[in-house]
Amino acid sequence: MVIYGVTLLAFSFLLGLILGEFFGYLLGIDANLGGVGFAMLILIFLSNYLKVNLNFGEVSEKGITFWSAIYIPIVVAMAAKQNVIAAIDGGMIAIIGGSLAVFISFLMIPLISKIGK
């Protein structure tokens, strides 16, 4: 059932946020320190553990696989949005720096493709 995937996702997310807050507290930072990253790792390890050690039905396994696969792109998109907002708030230097990094990356494509051959 898909509900197992949602349950696993929710458990991983909550445990990751708790760990992020805890590590932030340990370091004296008033912020969540990597909670979403911890949640992603927990989700990957738990979904693999459940597939290997428990005999779920095919539908349940598909639900876990679906939510495991969909979580990571969502988190990456959220992080990218935050980076863009921070760059715009940071002023012109942040926008120029980001644009320059992208431009240099585009220039490196022909060099990297020649190395690959």
C-alpha positions in Angstrom: 0.0 0.0 0.0 1.1 3.5 -0.7 0.5 4.4 2.9 3.6 2.6 4.0 5.7 4.9 1.8 4.0 8.0 3.2 4.5 6.6 6.7 8.2 6.0 6.0 8.6 9.4 4.5 6.9 11.2 7.4 9.0 9.2 10.0 12.2 9.9 8.2 11.4 13.6 7.8 10.4 14.1 11.5 13.5 12.1 12.7 15.7 14.1 10.4 14.3 17.5 11.6 14.8 16.4 15.2 18.4 15.4 14.5 19.0 18.7 12.7 17.7 20.7 15.6 19.7 18.6 18.0 23.0 19.1 16.2 22.2 22.8 15.8 21.7 23.0 19.6 24.9 21.1 20.3 26.9 23.6 18.2 25.1 26.6 19.7 23.4 27.5 16.4 19.8 28.6 16.5 19.0 26.7 13.3 18.2 23.3 11.9 21.6 21.9 10.9 21.1 19.5 8.0 17.8 18.0 9.1 16.5 17.5 5.5 19.8 15.8 4.6 19.5 13.5 7.6 15.9 12.7 6.6 17.1 11.8 3.1 19.7 9.4 4.4 17.3 7.9 6.9 14.8 7.4 4.1 17.3 5.7 1.9 18.6 3.4 4.6 15.2 2.5 6.0 13.6 1.8 2.6 16.5 -0.4 1.7 16.3 -2.2 5.0 12.6 -2.8 4.6 13.0 -4.1 1.1 15.7 -6.6 2.1 14.4 -7.8 5.5 10.6 -7.6 5.4 8.3 -9.3 2.9 6.0 -6.6 1.8 3.6 -7.2 -1.0 4.3 -5.8 -4.4 1.9 -2.8 -4.0 3.5 -1.9 -0.6 6.9 -2.1 -2.0 5.9 0.1 -5.0 4.5 2.7 -2.5 7.8 2.8 -0.6 9.8 3.1 -3.8 7.6 5.8 -5.1 7.9 8.1 -2.1 11.6 7.3 -1.7 12.1 8.4 -5.4 9.9 11.5 -5.2 11.3 12.9 -2.0 14.8 13.7 -3.2 13.9 15.8 -6.3 11.4 17.8 -4.1 14.1 18.6 -1.6 16.6 19.6 -4.3 14.0 21.9 -5.9 13.3 23.5 -2.5 17.0 24.0 -1.8 17.5 25.5 -5.3 14.6 28.0 -4.7 16.1 29.0 -1.4 19.5 29.6 -3.1 17.9 31.8 -5.7 16.0 33.8 -3.1 19.2 34.3 -1.0 21.1 35.4 -4.1 18.5 38.0 -5.0 18.4 39.2 -1.4 22.2 39.2 -1.3 22.4 41.9 -4.0 24.2 42.3 -7.3 27.4 40.6 -6.2 25.6 37.3 -5.5 23.8 37.4 -8.9 27.1 38.2 -10.8 28.9 35.5 -9.0 26.3 32.9 -9.7 26.0 34.0 -13.3 29.8 33.8 -13.7 29.9 30.3 -12.3 27.2 29.1 -14.7 29.0 30.8 -17.7 32.3 29.2 -16.8 30.6 25.8 -16.4 29.1 26.2 -19.9 32.6 27.0 -21.3 34.0 23.8 -19.6 31.6 21.5 -21.5 33.7 21.1 -24.6 36.8 20.5 -22.6 35.1 17.8 -20.5 33.6 16.1 -23.5 37.1 15.9 -25.1 38.5 14.4 -22.0 35.7 11.8 -22.0 36.6 10.6 -25.5 
